[in-house]
Amino acid sequence: MVNHYIIILAAIVSMLIGAFWYSPRVFGRVWMKLMGKERARFPKRSYIIGFMKEIVTAYVLAIMIFSVGLGMITGFLVWIGFIATSSLSIVLWEKKPIKLYILNNIYSLISLLVMSWMISAWA
């Protein structure tokens, strides 16, 4: 059975990791430069939809973890099999810098591993 509280908490933690990762003191300035932006401003709607995306990700991870029973290994496999591969399109077709791909994918990996750990530890 999926623990809905842990799903919401995992989504919140993932958003906090993203806020830290893309903050100006960590990689925010690098990200803006790689994106060709001088300032990054996003409407509240982006944060709401982003949070909903994290809830879906955490829920699917929970289902996969309970089905497969491998915790963080599942998170890593989801990252390598789906995130790292599909997001490579930004380098191949959109001609974005490889550094942007690496920056975004390391965040995705960390976020998925933390969510997977939380879900498997508190299930």
N, CA, C and O of each residue as an XYZ file, in Angstrom:
492
protein
N       0.839     -1.185      0.000
C       0.000      0.000      0.000
C       0.885      1.251      0.000
O       1.871      1.328      0.733
N       0.524      2.202     -0.813
C       1.294      3.433     -0.949
C       0.954      4.378      0.203
O      -0.217      4.624      0.493
N       1.983      4.898      0.848
C       1.827      5.866      1.919
C       1.727      7.264      1.293
O       2.728      7.818      0.839
N       0.534      7.819      1.271
C       0.308      9.099      0.603
C       1.045     10.262      1.279
O       1.436     11.221      0.613
N       1.231     10.177      2.584
C       1.968     11.229      3.286
C       3.423     11.268      2.835
O       3.993     12.343      2.652
N       4.009     10.114      2.661
C       5.410     10.059      2.234
C       5.534     10.525      0.791
O       6.548     11.115      0.417
N       4.514     10.266     -0.027
C       4.518     10.744     -1.415
C       4.567     12.271     -1.427
O       5.372     12.864     -2.145
N       3.710     12.901     -0.635
C       3.683     14.366     -0.574
C       4.994     14.896      0.008
O       5.550     15.866     -0.507
N       5.486     14.272      1.068
C       6.752     14.701      1.663
C       7.906     14.540      0.676
O       8.762     15.419      0.579
N       7.936     13.440     -0.048
C       8.991     13.221     -1.051
C       8.921     14.282     -2.146
O       9.957     14.755     -2.613
N       7.719     14.658     -2.559
C       7.553     15.703     -3.573
C       8.056     17.043     -3.039
O       8.722     17.788     -3.757
N       7.740     17.349     -1.780
C       8.220     18.590     -1.170
C       9.739     18.596     -1.093
O      10.374     19.597     -1.425
N      10.324     17.484     -0.656
C      11.784     17.396     -0.553
C      12.425     17.560     -1.926
O      13.454     18.224     -2.052
N      11.833     16.967     -2.947
C      12.364     17.111     -4.301
C      12.334     18.575     -4.742
O      13.286     19.057     -5.356
N      11.252     19.280     -4.434
C      11.169     20.705     -4.771
C      12.229     21.507     -4.010
O      12.821     22.435     -4.560
N      12.466     21.147     -2.746
C      13.490     21.836     -1.953
C      14.894     21.571     -2.507
O      15.734     22.470     -2.542
N      15.136     20.342     -2.935
C      16.429     20.032     -3.568
C      16.598     20.890     -4.817
O      17.670     21.450     -5.047
N      15.545     20.996     -5.622
C      15.602     21.821     -6.830
C      15.834     23.290     -6.509
O      16.607     23.963     -7.192
N      15.165     23.792     -5.464
C      15.350     25.193     -5.066
C      16.795     25.443     -4.645
O      17.367     26.485     -4.966
N      17.382     24.492     -3.930
C      18.779     24.608     -3.524
C      19.700     24.491     -4.738
O      20.586     25.324     -4.929
N      19.491     23.458     -5.555
C      20.350     23.156     -6.703
C      20.416     24.326     -7.687
O      21.488     24.679     -8.177
N      19.252     24.921     -7.969
C      19.178     25.991     -8.955
C      19.210     27.383     -8.330
O      18.906     28.370     -9.001
N      19.575     27.470     -7.053
C      19.700     28.781     -6.417
C      20.945     29.485     -6.960
O      21.884     28.828     -7.408
N      20.953     30.822     -6.919
C      22.109     31.561     -7.430
C      23.426     31.203     -6.737
O      24.494     31.329     -7.337
N      23.359     30.763     -5.490
C      24.593     30.429     -4.765
C      25.154     29.060     -5.129
O      26.314     28.765     -4.842
N      24.331     28.225     -5.763
C      24.818     26.893     -6.135
C      25.005     26.860     -7.656
O      26.088     27.197     -8.136
N      23.983     26.464     -8.429
C      24.131     26.360     -9.884
C      23.176     27.260    -10.660
O      23.105     27.164    -11.885
N      22.445     28.129     -9.978
C      21.470     28.982    -10.647
C      22.060     29.893    -11.700
O      21.504     30.032    -12.789
N      23.173     30.508    -11.384
C      23.811     31.409    -12.353
C      24.341     30.637    -13.558
O      24.239     31.095    -14.696
N      24.906     29.466    -13.297
C      25.403     28.619    -14.393
C      24.239     28.197    -15.268
O      24.327     28.251    -16.494
N      23.136     27.772    -14.634
C      21.956     27.344    -15.374
C      21.421     28.477    -16.251
O      21.101     28.260    -17.420
N      21.322     29.683    -15.687
C      20.817     30.817    -16.465
C      21.724     31.121    -17.653
O      21.244     31.421    -18.747
N      23.023     31.045    -17.438
C      23.961     31.292    -18.526
C      23.809     30.231    -19.618
O      23.771     30.557    -20.804
N      23.722     28.973    -19.218
C      23.572     27.895    -20.191
C      22.241     27.978    -20.937
O      22.146     27.561    -22.091
N      21.216     28.517    -20.279
C      19.908     28.683    -20.912
C      19.825     29.961    -21.741
O      18.860     30.167    -22.477
N      20.845     30.822    -21.618
C      20.836     32.076    -22.351
C      19.905     33.112    -21.735
O      19.367     33.964    -22.441
N      19.715     33.040    -20.419
C      18.837     33.970    -19.719
C      19.655     34.873    -18.807
O      20.697     34.480    -18.282
N      19.157     36.095    -18.631
C      19.788     36.995    -17.677
C      19.100     36.918    -16.329
O      19.746     37.049    -15.289
N      17.800     36.708    -16.342
C      17.017     36.579    -15.114
C      16.034     35.439    -15.303
O      15.510     35.216    -16.394
N      15.801     34.735    -14.232
C      14.830     33.649    -14.287
C      13.653     33.998    -13.384
O      13.790     34.066    -12.162
N      12.516     34.214    -13.992
C      11.288     34.472    -13.245
C      10.229     33.525    -13.773
O      10.020     33.401    -14.980
N       9.573     32.865    -12.847
C       8.568     31.897    -13.232
C       7.253     32.201    -12.537
O       7.250     32.562    -11.360
N       6.142     32.063    -13.237
C       4.849     32.307    -12.597
C       4.534     31.228    -11.561
O       5.075     30.123    -11.616
N       3.650     31.563    -10.613
C       3.259     30.610     -9.572
C       2.743     29.312    -10.184
O       2.927     28.232     -9.624
N       2.099     29.432    -11.335
C       1.564     28.248    -12.026
C       2.668     27.230    -12.316
O       2.435     26.025    -12.222
N       3.850     27.697    -12.661
C       4.967     26.789    -12.941
C       5.340     25.978    -11.701
O       5.636     24.787    -11.795
N       5.324     26.629    -10.546
C       5.648     25.933     -9.300
C       4.556     24.937     -8.924
O       4.850     23.842     -8.445
N       3.307     25.311     -9.137
C       2.193     24.400     -8.831
C       2.247     23.178     -9.736
O       2.120     22.049     -9.261
N       2.432     23.390    -11.027
C       2.520     22.265    -11.967
C       3.776     21.452    -11.685
O       3.748     20.224    -11.775
N       4.879     22.117    -11.346
C       6.112     21.402    -10.988
C       5.916     20.518     -9.771
O       6.423     19.397     -9.730
N       5.179     21.014     -8.773
C       4.894     20.213     -7.577
C       4.018     19.015     -7.934
O       4.242     17.912     -7.435
N       3.031     19.227     -8.788
C       2.176     18.114     -9.223
C       2.998     17.065     -9.973
O       2.755     15.865     -9.843
N       3.968     17.527    -10.756
C       4.870     16.613    -11.474
C       5.664     15.764    -10.482
O       5.844     14.564    -10.689
N       6.131     16.387     -9.415
C       6.891     15.649     -8.402
C       6.012     14.637     -7.658
O       6.484     13.558     -7.302
N       4.750     14.972     -7.423
C       3.834     14.022     -6.785
C       3.643     12.805     -7.689
O       3.674     11.669     -7.216
N       3.448     13.037     -8.976
C       3.295     11.926     -9.923
C       4.560     11.072     -9.933
O       4.481      9.844     -9.899
N       5.713     11.712     -9.980
C       6.986     10.975     -9.978
C       7.124     10.133     -8.716
O       7.482      8.958     -8.795
N       6.847     10.714     -7.561
C       6.957      9.980     -6.301
C       5.963      8.827     -6.249
O       6.295      7.747     -5.759
N       4.766      9.038     -6.743
C       3.745      7.986     -6.732
C       4.153      6.817     -7.626
O       4.032      5.656     -7.236
N       4.633      7.132     -8.818
C       5.081      6.073     -9.730
C       6.280      5.338     -9.144
O       6.366      4.114     -9.241
N       7.207      6.078     -8.535
C       8.339      5.437     -7.870
C       7.859      4.478     -6.788
O       8.371      3.365     -6.667
N       6.875      4.911     -6.000
C       6.349      4.060     -4.932
C       5.766      2.772     -5.500
O       6.016      1.687     -4.974
N       5.005      2.890     -6.552
C       4.429      1.693     -7.178
C       5.530      0.771     -7.681
O       5.461     -0.443     -7.493
N       6.546      1.344     -8.321
C       7.645      0.535     -8.849
C       8.449     -0.102     -7.717
O       8.843     -1.264     -7.810
N       8.692      0.660     -6.649
C       9.464      0.125     -5.527
C       8.725     -1.038     -4.887
O       9.333     -2.059     -4.568
N       7.415     -0.894     -4.696
C       6.644     -1.975     -4.089
C       6.511     -3.167     -5.028
O       6.421     -4.307     -4.573
N       6.497     -2.912     -6.333
C       6.399     -4.004     -7.304
C       7.722     -4.739     -7.435
O       7.762     -5.969     -7.468
N       8.798     -3.977     -7.510
C      10.117     -4.551     -7.733
C      10.843     -4.792     -6.417
O      11.582     -5.767     -6.286
N      10.638     -3.909     -5.440
C      11.242     -4.070     -4.128
C      12.715     -3.721     -4.052
O      13.452     -4.316     -3.266
N      13.150     -2.776     -4.848
C      14.582     -2.471     -4.890
C      14.947     -1.061     -4.448
O      16.107     -0.671     -4.579
N      14.008     -0.288     -3.934
C      14.300      1.030     -3.384
C      15.092      1.937     -4.287
O      14.647      2.275     -5.384
N      16.271      2.337     -3.833
C      17.085      3.308     -4.567
C      17.559      2.787     -5.913
O      17.809      3.573     -6.827
N      17.683      1.485     -6.044
C      18.061      0.920     -7.356
C      16.979      1.253     -8.380
O      17.280      1.561     -9.534
N      15.730      1.190     -7.953
C      14.625      1.555     -8.844
C      14.746      3.014     -9.257
O      14.574      3.343    -10.431
N      15.040      3.895     -8.299
C      15.224      5.309     -8.617
C      16.335      5.526     -9.640
O      16.188      6.313    -10.574
N      17.440      4.822     -9.453
C      18.548      4.939    -10.398
C      18.149      4.418    -11.781
O      18.464      5.039    -12.796
N      17.459      3.281    -11.819
C      17.049      2.711    -13.106
C      16.050      3.611    -13.835
O      16.104      3.739    -15.058
N      15.144      4.232    -13.085
C      14.215      5.185    -13.686
C      15.004      6.348    -14.284
O      14.722      6.793    -15.397
N      15.997      6.838    -13.532
C      16.799      7.959    -14.027
C      17.556      7.578    -15.298
O      17.450      8.263    -16.315
N      18.308      6.504    -15.239
C      19.151      6.140    -16.384
C      18.321      5.710    -17.590
O      18.677      5.995    -18.734
N      17.212      5.023    -17.322
C      16.408      4.497    -18.427
C      15.469      5.497    -19.063
O      15.138      5.370    -20.242
N      15.032      6.491    -18.305
C      14.041      7.413    -18.829
C      14.509      8.870    -18.830
O      14.413      9.544    -19.855
N      15.005      9.352    -17.719
C      15.365     10.773    -17.611
C      16.640     11.080    -18.398
O      16.636     11.945    -19.274
N      17.727     10.377    -18.089
C      19.013     10.662    -18.732
C      18.947     10.450    -20.241
O      19.560     11.192    -21.009
N      18.203      9.436    -20.655
C      18.127      9.162    -22.090
C      17.233     10.153    -22.820
O      17.630     10.696    -23.851
N      16.032     10.398    -22.302
C      15.115     11.290    -23.030
C      15.569     12.748    -22.980
O      15.349     13.493    -23.935
N      16.198     13.163    -21.885
C      16.632     14.561    -21.813
C      17.875     14.827    -22.667
O      18.257     15.983    -22.850
N      18.494     13.800    -23.176
C      19.635     13.989    -24.082
C      19.200     14.710    -25.360
O      20.030     15.252    -26.091
N      17.910     14.710    -25.616
C      17.382     15.403    -26.796
C      17.732     16.880    -26.809
O      17.889     17.464    -27.881
N      17.859     17.504    -25.627
C      18.180     18.931    -25.616
C      19.565     19.199    -26.210
O      19.815     20.269    -26.765
N      20.458     18.216    -26.088
C      21.800     18.360    -26.662
C      21.770     17.994    -28.144
O      22.341     18.696    -28.979
N      21.101     16.894    -28.459
C      21.098     16.391    -29.835
C      20.307     17.273    -30.800
O      20.778     17.567    -31.899
N      19.115     17.692    -30.398
C      18.210     18.359    -31.332
C      18.033     19.849    -31.062
O      17.773     20.619    -31.986
N      18.173     20.263    -29.794
C      17.984     21.675    -29.465
C      19.317     22.409    -29.380
O      19.356     23.627    -29.203
N      20.392     21.667    -29.507
C      21.756     22.223    -29.506
C      22.092     22.994    -28.230
O      22.829     23.980    -28.263
N      21.536     22.529    -27.094
C      21.889     23.116    -25.797
C      23.237     22.542    -25.368
O      23.609     21.456    -25.811
N      23.964     23.244    -24.525
C      25.289     22.764    -24.097
C      25.196     21.463    -23.274
O      24.245     21.257    -22.520
N      26.183     20.615    -23.437
C      26.253     19.360    -22.676
C      26.305     19.649    -21.173
O      25.823     18.850    -20.371
N      26.891     20.793    -20.792
C      26.945     21.158    -19.381
C      25.542     21.336    -18.799
O      25.306     21.004    -17.637
N      24.614     21.856    -19.596
C      23.234     22.005    -19.149
C      22.604     20.632    -18.926
O      21.906     20.413    -17.937
N      22.854     19.724    -19.841
C      22.364     18.347    -19.707
C      22.902     17.709    -18.421
O      22.150     17.089    -17.669
N      24.186     17.863    -18.178
C      24.807     17.280    -16.978
C      24.241     17.914    -15.716
O      23.888     17.212    -14.768
N      24.156     19.228    -15.702
C      23.630     19.948    -14.540
C      22.209     19.497    -14.209
O      21.912     19.179    -13.057
N      21.342     19.468    -15.199
C      19.958     19.056    -14.976
C      19.852     17.587    -14.582
O      19.027     17.230    -13.741
N      20.669     16.746    -15.173
C      20.568     15.315    -14.900
C      21.133     14.914    -13.546
O      20.639     13.969    -12.930
N      22.144     15.604    -13.078
C      22.635     15.312    -11.734
C      21.564     15.674    -10.710
O      21.348     14.942     -9.744
N      20.890     16.816    -10.926
C      19.770     17.167    -10.043
C      18.695     16.075    -10.089
O      18.217     15.634     -9.043
N      18.318     15.643    -11.280
C      17.278     14.608    -11.408
C      17.685     13.326    -10.709
O      16.862     12.699    -10.042
N      18.926     12.929    -10.849
C      19.412     11.714    -10.195
C      19.329     11.849     -8.675
O      18.808     10.965     -7.995
N      19.841     12.956     -8.148
C      19.806     13.160     -6.696
C      18.362     13.154     -6.196
O      18.047     12.502     -5.200
N      17.499     13.873     -6.883
C      16.097     13.958     -6.487
C      15.430     12.581     -6.495
O      14.736     12.227     -5.542
N      15.631     11.813     -7.544
C      15.034     10.474     -7.629
C      15.589      9.539     -6.561
O      14.841      8.749     -5.984
N      16.880      9.618     -6.294
C      17.459      8.754     -5.263
C      16.925      9.106     -3.873
O      16.626      8.214     -3.078
N      16.806     10.397     -3.581
C      16.282     10.812     -2.278
C      14.818     10.387     -2.138
O      14.424      9.849     -1.104
N      14.014     10.627     -3.174
C      12.607     10.216     -3.109
C      12.494      8.700     -2.951
O      11.695      8.215     -2.150
N      13.289      7.960     -3.710
C      13.243      6.492     -3.610
C      13.639      6.011     -2.226
O      13.019      5.101     -1.675
N      14.676      6.628     -1.663
C      15.103      6.269     -0.322
C      14.001      6.544      0.687
O      13.705      5.704      1.536
N      13.390      7.728      0.594
C      12.315      8.082      1.521
C      11.153      7.109      1.418
O      10.634      6.641      2.431
N      10.754      6.812      0.209
C       9.593      5.931     -0.015
C       9.885      4.518      0.505
O       9.048      3.914      1.175
N      11.063      4.002      0.196
C      11.376      2.637      0.629
C      11.656      2.557      2.120
O      11.399      1.525      2.741
N      12.182      3.632      2.708
C      12.503      3.616      4.145
C      11.267      3.762      5.014
O      11.211      3.193      6.104
N      10.275      4.515      4.550
C       9.099      4.778      5.373
C       7.843      4.111      4.864
O       6.735      4.523      5.209
N       7.996      3.112      4.069
C       6.819      2.418      3.534
C       6.321      1.375      4.518
O       5.337      0.688      4.244
